[in-house]
Amino acid sequence: MNLPLKKQPDWRKDCLLAANQQLEYQYQQQPSPCLALQISRNYRLLLTQHDQPVIKQRWQVLSKHWWQRYCQFRQTTFQPLISSH
């Protein structure tokens, strides 16, 4: 029996949230620009998984937060290389 779309478990959202929980834990253990970028991308994907504006806004804020962390890594990592040329 197929359930209506709204009543089916939202496994995509659950998987992305679980992945981000694990990635954020790993980031706390050892910060990495790759982890920050992946977390940001996952929150951006979550925006497509929900219709409630408050929840979408929260995920958008989190996506921007992790994107900024990624950019901070890039600035500190690549800045000396750029200025030395």
C-alpha distances in whole Angstrom, upper triangle without the diagonal:
4,6,10,12,14,12,11,14,17,18,20,22,22,24,26,27,28,29,32,33,34,36,37,38,40,42,43,44,46,45,45,44,42,40,40,39,36,35,36,34,31,32,32,29,27,29,26,23,24,25,28,31,33,30,31,35,34,33,35,38,37,37,40,42,40,42,45,45,45,47,50,49,50,53,55,54,55,58,60,60,60,63,65,65
4,7,9,11,10,9,12,14,15,18,20,20,21,24,25,25,27,29,30,32,33,35,36,38,39,41,42,43,43,42,42,39,37,38,36,33,33,33,31,28,29,29,25,24,25,23,20,21,22,24,28,29,27,27,31,31,30,32,35,34,34,37,38,37,39,42,42,42,44,47,46,47,50,52,51,52,55,57,57,57,60,62,62
4,6,8,6,6,9,12,14,16,18,18,20,22,23,24,26,28,29,30,32,33,35,36,38,39,41,42,42,41,40,38,36,36,35,32,31,32,30,27,27,27,24,22,23,21,18,18,19,21,25,26,24,25,28,29,27,30,32,32,31,35,36,36,37,40,40,40,43,45,45,46,49,50,50,51,53,56,56,56,59,61,61
4,6,6,7,10,12,15,16,17,18,20,22,23,24,26,28,29,31,32,33,35,37,38,39,41,42,42,41,40,38,36,36,34,32,30,31,29,26,26,26,23,21,21,19,16,16,17,19,22,24,22,23,26,27,26,28,31,30,30,33,35,35,36,39,39,39,42,44,44,45,48,49,49,50,52,55,55,55,58,60,60
4,6,5,9,9,12,13,14,16,18,19,20,22,23,25,26,28,29,30,32,34,35,36,38,39,38,37,36,34,32,32,31,28,27,27,25,22,22,22,19,17,18,15,13,13,14,16,20,21,19,19,23,24,22,24,27,27,27,30,32,31,32,35,36,36,38,40,41,41,44,46,46,46,49,52,51,51,54,56,56
4,6,8,9,12,13,13,15,17,18,19,21,23,24,25,27,28,29,31,33,34,35,37,38,37,37,36,34,32,31,30,28,26,26,25,22,21,21,19,16,17,14,12,11,11,13,17,19,17,17,21,21,20,23,26,25,25,28,30,30,31,34,35,35,37,39,40,41,43,45,45,46,48,51,51,51,53,56,56
4,6,8,12,14,14,14,17,19,19,20,23,24,25,27,28,29,31,33,34,35,37,39,38,38,37,35,32,32,32,29,27,28,26,23,23,23,21,18,19,17,14,13,14,16,20,21,19,20,23,23,22,25,27,27,27,30,32,31,33,36,36,36,39,41,41,42,45,46,46,48,50,53,53,53,55,58,58
4,6,9,11,12,12,14,17,17,18,20,22,23,25,26,27,29,31,32,34,35,36,36,35,35,33,30,31,30,27,25,26,24,21,21,22,19,17,18,16,13,13,15,17,21,22,19,20,23,23,22,24,27,26,26,29,31,30,31,34,35,35,37,39,39,40,43,45,44,46,48,51,51,51,54,56,56
4,6,9,9,9,11,14,14,15,17,19,19,21,23,24,25,27,29,30,32,33,33,32,32,30,27,28,27,24,23,24,22,19,19,20,17,15,17,15,12,13,15,17,20,20,17,18,22,21,20,23,25,24,24,27,28,27,29,32,32,32,35,37,37,38,41,42,42,43,45,48,48,48,51,53,54
4,6,6,6,9,10,11,12,14,16,17,19,20,21,23,25,26,28,29,30,30,29,29,27,24,24,24,21,19,20,18,15,15,16,13,11,13,12,8,10,12,14,17,18,15,15,19,18,16,19,22,20,20,24,25,24,25,28,29,28,31,33,33,34,37,39,38,40,42,45,45,45,48,50,50
4,5,5,6,9,10,10,12,14,15,16,18,20,21,22,24,26,27,28,28,27,27,24,22,23,22,19,18,19,17,14,15,16,13,12,14,13,10,12,15,17,20,20,17,17,20,19,17,20,22,20,20,24,24,23,25,28,28,27,30,32,32,33,36,37,37,38,41,43,43,43,46,48,49
4,5,5,6,9,10,11,12,14,15,16,18,20,21,22,24,26,27,26,25,24,22,19,20,19,16,15,16,14,11,12,13,10,9,12,10,8,11,14,16,18,19,15,15,18,18,15,17,20,18,17,21,22,20,22,25,25,24,27,29,29,30,33,34,34,35,37,40,40,40,43,45,45
4,5,5,6,9,10,11,12,14,15,16,18,20,21,23,25,25,24,24,23,21,19,19,18,15,14,14,13,10,10,11,9,6,9,9,6,8,12,13,15,16,12,12,15,14,12,14,17,15,15,18,19,18,20,23,23,23,26,28,28,29,32,33,33,34,36,39,39,39,42,44,45
4,6,5,6,8,10,11,12,14,15,17,18,20,21,23,24,24,24,24,22,19,19,19,16,14,16,15,11,12,14,12,10,13,13,10,11,15,16,18,18,14,15,18,16,14,17,19,16,17,20,21,19,21,24,24,24,27,29,28,30,33,34,33,35,37,40,40,41,43,45,46
4,5,5,6,9,10,11,12,14,15,16,18,20,21,22,22,21,21,19,16,17,17,14,13,15,13,10,11,14,11,10,14,14,11,14,17,19,20,20,16,17,19,17,15,18,19,17,16,20,20,18,20,23,23,22,25,27,26,28,31,32,31,33,35,38,38,38,41,43,44
4,5,5,6,9,10,10,12,14,15,16,18,20,20,20,19,19,16,14,14,14,11,9,11,10,6,8,10,8,7,11,11,10,12,16,17,18,18,14,14,16,15,11,14,16,13,13,16,17,15,17,20,19,19,22,24,23,25,28,29,28,30,32,35,35,35,38,40,41
4,5,5,6,9,10,10,12,14,15,17,19,20,19,19,19,17,14,14,15,12,10,12,12,8,8,11,10,8,12,13,11,12,16,16,17,16,13,13,15,13,10,14,15,12,12,16,16,14,17,20,19,19,22,24,23,25,28,29,29,31,33,35,36,36,39,41,42
4,5,5,6,9,10,11,13,14,16,17,19,18,19,19,17,14,15,16,13,11,14,14,10,11,15,13,12,15,16,14,16,19,20,21,20,16,17,19,16,14,17,18,15,15,19,18,16,19,21,20,20,24,25,24,26,29,29,29,31,34,36,36,37,40,41,43
4,5,5,6,9,10,11,12,14,15,16,16,16,16,14,11,12,13,10,8,12,11,8,10,13,12,11,15,16,15,17,21,21,22,21,18,18,19,17,14,17,18,14,14,17,17,14,17,19,18,18,21,22,21,23,26,27,26,28,31,33,33,34,37,38,39
4,5,5,6,8,10,10,12,14,15,14,14,14,13,9,10,11,8,6,9,10,7,8,11,11,11,14,16,15,16,20,20,20,19,16,16,17,14,11,14,14,11,11,14,13,11,14,16,15,15,18,19,19,21,24,24,24,26,28,31,31,32,34,36,37
4,6,5,6,9,10,11,13,14,14,15,16,15,11,12,14,12,9,12,13,11,11,15,15,13,16,18,17,18,21,21,22,20,17,17,18,15,13,16,16,12,13,17,15,13,16,18,16,17,21,21,21,23,26,26,26,28,30,33,33,34,36,38,40
4,5,5,6,9,10,11,12,13,14,15,14,10,12,14,11,10,13,14,12,13,17,16,16,19,21,19,21,24,24,25,24,20,21,22,19,16,19,19,15,16,19,17,14,17,19,17,17,21,21,20,23,25,25,25,27,30,32,32,33,36,37,39
4,5,5,6,9,10,10,10,10,12,10,6,8,10,8,7,10,12,10,12,15,15,15,18,20,19,21,24,25,25,23,20,20,21,18,15,17,17,13,13,16,14,11,14,16,14,13,17,18,16,19,22,21,21,23,26,28,28,30,32,33,35
4,5,5,6,9,10,9,10,12,12,8,8,11,10,7,10,13,11,12,15,16,15,18,21,20,21,24,24,24,22,19,19,19,16,14,16,15,11,12,15,12,10,13,14,12,13,16,16,16,18,21,21,21,23,25,28,28,30,32,33,35
4,5,5,7,9,10,12,14,14,10,11,14,13,11,14,16,15,15,19,19,19,22,24,23,24,27,27,27,25,22,22,23,19,18,20,19,15,16,18,16,13,17,18,15,16,19,19,18,21,23,22,22,25,27,29,30,32,34,35,37
4,5,5,6,7,9,12,11,8,10,13,12,11,14,16,15,16,19,20,20,23,25,24,26,29,29,29,27,24,24,25,21,19,21,20,17,17,19,17,14,16,18,14,15,18,18,16,19,21,20,20,23,25,27,27,29,31,32,34
4,5,5,4,6,9,9,6,7,11,11,9,12,15,14,15,18,19,19,22,24,24,25,29,28,28,26,23,23,23,20,18,19,18,14,15,16,14,11,13,14,11,11,15,14,13,16,18,17,17,20,22,24,25,26,28,30,31
4,6,6,9,12,13,10,11,14,14,12,15,18,17,17,20,22,22,24,27,26,27,30,29,29,27,24,24,24,21,19,21,19,16,17,18,15,13,16,16,12,14,17,16,14,18,20,18,19,22,24,25,27,28,30,31,33
4,7,10,13,14,11,13,16,16,15,18,20,19,20,23,24,24,27,29,29,30,33,32,32,30,27,28,27,24,23,24,23,19,20,21,18,16,18,19,15,16,19,18,16,19,21,19,19,23,25,26,27,29,30,31,34
4,6,10,11,9,11,14,14,14,17,19,19,20,23,24,24,27,29,29,31,34,33,33,31,28,28,28,25,23,24,23,19,19,20,17,15,17,17,13,14,17,15,13,16,18,16,16,19,21,22,23,25,27,28,30
4,7,9,7,8,11,12,12,14,16,17,18,20,22,22,24,27,27,29,32,31,30,29,26,26,25,22,21,21,20,16,16,17,14,11,13,13,10,10,13,11,9,13,15,13,13,16,18,20,21,23,24,25,28
4,5,5,6,9,10,11,13,14,16,17,19,20,21,23,26,26,28,31,31,30,29,26,25,25,23,20,21,20,17,16,16,14,11,12,13,9,8,11,11,8,10,13,12,11,14,17,18,19,20,23,24,25
4,5,5,6,9,10,11,12,14,15,16,18,20,22,24,25,27,30,30,29,28,25,24,23,22,19,19,18,15,14,14,13,9,9,10,7,5,8,8,6,7,11,11,10,12,15,17,17,18,21,22,23
4,5,5,6,9,10,11,12,14,15,16,18,20,22,23,25,28,29,28,28,25,23,23,22,19,19,19,16,14,15,14,10,10,12,10,7,11,12,9,10,14,14,13,14,17,19,19,20,23,24,25
4,5,5,6,9,10,10,12,14,15,16,19,21,21,23,26,27,26,25,22,21,22,19,17,17,17,14,12,14,13,9,10,12,10,8,12,13,11,13,16,16,15,17,20,22,22,23,26,27,29
4,6,5,6,9,10,11,12,14,15,17,20,20,22,25,25,24,23,20,19,19,17,14,14,14,11,9,10,9,5,7,9,6,5,9,10,9,11,14,14,14,16,18,21,21,22,25,26,28
4,5,5,6,9,10,11,12,14,16,18,19,21,24,24,23,23,20,19,19,17,14,14,14,12,9,10,10,7,6,9,8,6,9,11,10,11,14,15,15,16,18,21,21,21,24,26,27
4,5,5,6,9,10,10,12,15,16,17,19,22,23,23,22,19,18,19,17,14,14,15,12,10,12,12,9,9,12,11,9,13,15,14,14,18,19,18,19,22,25,24,25,28,29,30
4,5,5,6,9,10,11,13,15,15,17,20,21,20,19,16,15,16,14,11,12,12,9,7,10,10,6,8,11,10,10,13,15,14,16,18,19,19,21,23,26,26,27,29,31,32
4,5,5,6,9,10,11,14,15,16,19,19,18,18,15,14,14,12,9,9,10,7,4,7,8,5,6,9,9,9,11,13,14,15,17,19,19,20,22,25,25,25,28,30,31
4,5,5,6,9,10,12,13,15,18,19,19,19,16,14,15,14,10,10,12,10,7,10,11,9,8,12,13,11,13,16,16,16,19,21,21,21,24,27,26,26,29,31,32
4,5,5,6,9,10,11,13,16,17,17,17,14,13,14,13,9,10,12,10,8,11,12,10,11,14,14,14,16,19,18,19,22,24,23,24,27,30,30,30,33,35,35
4,5,5,7,9,10,11,14,15,14,14,11,9,11,9,5,7,9,7,5,9,10,9,10,13,14,14,16,18,19,20,22,24,24,25,27,30,31,30,33,35,36
4,5,5,8,10,11,14,15,14,14,12,9,11,11,7,7,10,9,6,9,11,10,10,14,15,14,16,19,19,20,22,24,24,25,27,30,30,30,32,35,35
4,5,6,7,10,13,15,15,16,13,10,13,13,9,10,13,12,9,13,15,13,13,17,18,17,19,22,22,22,25,27,27,27,30,33,32,32,35,37,37
4,5,5,7,10,12,12,13,9,8,11,10,7,9,12,11,9,13,15,14,15,18,19,18,21,23,24,24,27,29,29,30,32,35,35,35,37,40,40
4,6,6,8,10,9,11,8,5,8,9,7,7,11,11,9,12,15,15,15,18,19,19,21,23,25,25,27,29,30,30,32,35,35,35,37,40,40
4,6,8,11,11,13,11,8,12,13,10,11,14,14,13,16,18,18,18,21,22,22,24,26,27,27,30,32,32,32,34,38,37,37,39,42,42
4,7,10,11,13,10,9,12,13,10,12,15,15,14,17,19,19,19,23,24,23,25,28,29,29,32,34,34,34,36,40,39,39,42,44,44
4,6,8,10,7,7,10,11,10,12,15,15,15,18,19,20,21,23,25,25,27,29,30,31,33,35,35,36,38,41,41,41,43,46,46
4,6,9,8,7,10,12,12,13,16,17,17,19,21,22,22,25,27,27,29,31,32,33,35,37,38,38,40,43,43,42,45,48,48
4,6,6,6,9,10,11,12,14,16,16,18,20,21,22,24,26,27,29,30,32,33,35,37,38,39,40,43,44,43,45,48,49
4,6,5,6,9,10,10,12,14,15,16,18,20,21,22,24,25,26,28,30,31,32,35,36,37,37,41,42,41,43,46,46
4,5,5,6,9,10,11,13,14,16,17,19,20,21,23,25,26,27,29,30,32,34,35,36,37,40,41,40,42,45,46
4,5,5,6,9,10,11,12,14,15,17,18,20,21,23,24,26,28,29,30,32,33,34,36,39,40,39,41,44,45
4,5,5,6,9,10,10,12,14,15,16,18,20,21,22,24,26,27,28,30,31,32,34,37,37,37,39,42,42
4,5,5,6,9,10,11,12,14,15,17,19,20,21,23,25,26,27,29,30,31,32,35,36,35,37,40,41
4,5,5,6,9,10,11,12,14,15,17,19,20,21,23,25,26,27,29,30,31,34,35,35,37,40,41
4,5,5,6,9,10,11,12,14,15,16,18,20,21,23,24,26,27,28,29,33,33,33,35,38,39
4,5,5,6,9,10,10,12,14,15,16,18,20,21,22,25,26,26,27,31,32,31,33,36,37
4,5,5,6,9,10,11,13,14,15,17,19,20,21,23,24,26,26,30,31,30,32,35,36
4,5,5,6,8,10,11,12,14,15,17,19,20,21,23,24,25,29,29,29,31,34,35
4,5,5,6,9,10,11,12,14,16,17,18,20,21,22,24,27,27,27,29,32,33
4,6,5,6,9,10,10,12,14,15,16,18,20,21,21,25,26,25,27,30,31
4,5,5,6,9,10,11,13,15,15,17,19,20,21,24,25,25,27,29,31
4,5,5,6,9,10,11,13,14,16,17,18,20,23,23,24,26,28,29
4,5,5,6,9,10,11,12,14,15,16,17,21,21,21,23,26,27
4,5,5,6,9,10,10,12,14,15,16,19,20,20,21,24,26
4,5,5,6,9,10,11,12,14,15,18,19,20,21,24,25
4,5,5,6,9,10,11,12,14,17,17,18,20,22,23
4,5,5,6,9,10,10,11,15,15,15,17,20,21
4,5,5,6,8,10,10,13,15,15,16,19,21
4,5,5,6,8,10,12,13,14,16,18,20
4,6,5,6,8,11,11,11,14,16,17
4,6,6,5,9,10,10,11,14,16
4,6,6,8,10,11,12,13,16
4,6,7,8,10,12,13,15
4,6,5,6,9,10,12
4,5,5,6,9,11
4,5,5,6,9
4,6,5,7
4,6,6
4,6
4
